[in-house]
Amino acid sequence: MDAVRLIVTSGHALAAGGGVPDILTEVWQAQALAQAIGSRLAVLGPPELRGEALGLTELAGRGCGVLHTPDLAPGELRAAQLTELGDARKALTCLGTLLGQTGMALVGIACAADDEGTYWQCMEAIDAADESRDRVLEMLRKLADREPARRGSISASARGAG
């Protein structure tokens, strides 16, 4: 499945809310999806994104690691359904939004936590989501920097052909 579709599906599931276990499952799903997208970009993405993509993979993995792994039925793990990235800029923009939403959901859970364990689990997951989002924003910046350079080389080659 296309990355953007999976990200949108995760965003809807997160927004649907539910109890704390449901929200934490959706946060875990979002981090697992970020990890899969980072991994795919690290291997197949533009060369200038590969270092940041690898960092995203590691940070999102940490985000999954601080949360309890949910019991998902076969086929429910969205990250495993990722078959193509599609437009990297659009996928990263949507992923950045989703990671921001996960951070906000985690803040809500942390503020209402009855026990210290849940509170600190959320704090660590918030940190991982924020750092993951920072990596996504850096990749978007690098993609934006790449466009003017590309247009410049196209214009120069067109002038040379004339």
Buried (B, 14 or more C-beta within 10 A) or exposed (E): EBBBBBBBBBBEBBEEEEEBEBBBBBBBBBBBBBBBBBBBBBEEBEEEBBBBBBBBBBBBBBBBBBBEEBEBEEEEBBBBBBEEBEEBEBBBBBBBBBBBBBBEBBBBBBEEBEEEEBBEBBBBBBBBBBBBBBBBBBBBEBBEEEEEEEEEEEEEEEEEEE
